[in-house]
Amino acid sequence: MRVRREVLSEEHVARAVEATTPFTADFQDYITRNAWGGIWTRPGLDRRMRSAITLTAMIALGHWHEFDMHVRAALRNGLTVEEIQEVLLQSAVYCGVPAANTAFARASDVLHEAGEL
């Protein structure tokens, strides 16, 4: 949970824990153990790189709610606005212009909200 809190924020994780039901409890346990305890803690990539990869995956798959959350996480993990911009530009080539267009619009909203633009 420590890494999950550091990457996504204490507030986000608290909301997720609070919203956990008997139906979603096993899933919350799964992502906490495997994504946050297994993958995000591996030594092979730093958190900045993991954030860049995650943003690209969210764009490619069109997971926009998760994308917004991971733009905030990317800032917390030390990516600059310029680096986020470069990730989105790179995604235009490999994920498609329409997906990158949506990503730029959503990231702009998140970055404005965060006081970064």
C-alpha positions in Angstrom: 0.0 0.0 0.0 2.9 2.3 0.6 3.9 2.5 -3.1 0.3 2.8 -4.1 -0.2 5.7 -1.8 3.0 7.4 -2.9 2.2 7.1 -6.6 -1.6 7.7 -6.6 -1.9 9.8 -3.4 -3.1 9.1 0.0 -6.5 10.6 -0.8 -7.0 8.4 -3.9 -6.1 5.2 -2.0 -8.3 6.2 1.0 -11.2 6.6 -1.4 -10.5 3.2 -3.0 -10.3 1.5 0.3 -13.5 3.2 1.5 -15.3 2.2 -1.6 -14.3 -1.5 -1.3 -17.2 -3.8 -0.9 -17.3 -7.6 -0.4 -17.8 -7.8 -4.2 -14.6 -5.8 -5.0 -12.4 -6.8 -2.0 -10.6 -9.6 -3.8 -9.9 -7.3 -6.8 -8.5 -4.5 -4.5 -6.3 -7.1 -2.8 -5.1 -8.4 -6.3 -4.1 -5.0 -7.6 -2.5 -4.0 -4.3 -0.4 -7.1 -4.2 0.4 -7.6 -7.9 0.5 -4.1 -9.5 1.6 -2.0 -6.5 3.5 -4.6 -4.5 4.9 -6.7 -7.3 5.4 -4.6 -10.4 5.8 -1.0 -9.3 8.4 -2.1 -6.6 10.7 -4.0 -9.0 14.2 -2.5 -9.4 14.4 -2.7 -13.2 12.6 0.6 -14.0 12.3 3.8 -12.0 8.9 5.3 -11.2 9.3 8.0 -13.9 9.7 5.3 -16.6 6.8 3.2 -15.2 4.6 6.3 -15.3 5.5 7.0 -19.0 4.8 3.4 -19.9 1.5 3.4 -18.0 0.4 6.6 -19.7 1.0 5.1 -23.1 -0.9 1.9 -22.2 -3.9 3.9 -20.9 -3.9 5.9 -24.2 -3.6 2.8 -26.4 -6.4 1.1 -24.6 -8.6 4.2 -24.2 -8.8 3.9 -20.4 -9.4 7.6 -19.9 -10.4 7.6 -16.2 -7.2 5.7 -15.4 -5.3 8.0 -17.7 -6.3 11.1 -15.8 -5.3 9.4 -12.5 -1.9 8.5 -14.0 -1.2 12.0 -15.3 -1.4 13.1 -11.7 0.8 10.1 -10.7 3.3 11.0 -13.4 3.7 14.5 -11.9 4.1 12.9 -8.4 6.7 10.6 -9.9 8.7 13.5 -11.2 7.8 13.7 -14.9 7.7 17.3 -16.1 4.9 18.7 -18.2 7.3 18.7 -21.2 8.0 15.0 -20.6 4.3 14.2 -20.4 3.8 16.1 -23.6 6.5 14.0 -25.3 4.9 10.8 -24.1 1.6 12.0 -25.7 3.3 13.0 -28.9 5.0 9.6 -29.1 1.6 7.9 -28.6 0.2 9.7 -31.6 2.5 7.6 -33.8 2.0 4.2 -32.1 -1.5 4.5 -30.6 -3.1 6.8 -33.2 -3.8 10.5 -33.6 -7.4 10.3 -32.3 -6.2 8.6 -29.1 -3.4 11.2 -28.7 -5.9 14.0 -29.4 -8.1 12.8 -26.5 -5.0 12.3 -24.3 -3.9 15.9 -24.9 -7.3 17.3 -24.1 -7.6 15.2 -20.9 -4.0 15.8 -19.8 -4.5 19.6 -20.3 -7.5 19.5 -18.0 -5.6 17.5 -15.4 -2.6 19.7 -15.6 -4.7 22.9 -15.4 -6.4 21.4 -12.3 -3.0 20.7 -10.8 -1.8 24.2 -11.5 0.9 23.0 -13.9 -0.5 24.9 -17.0 
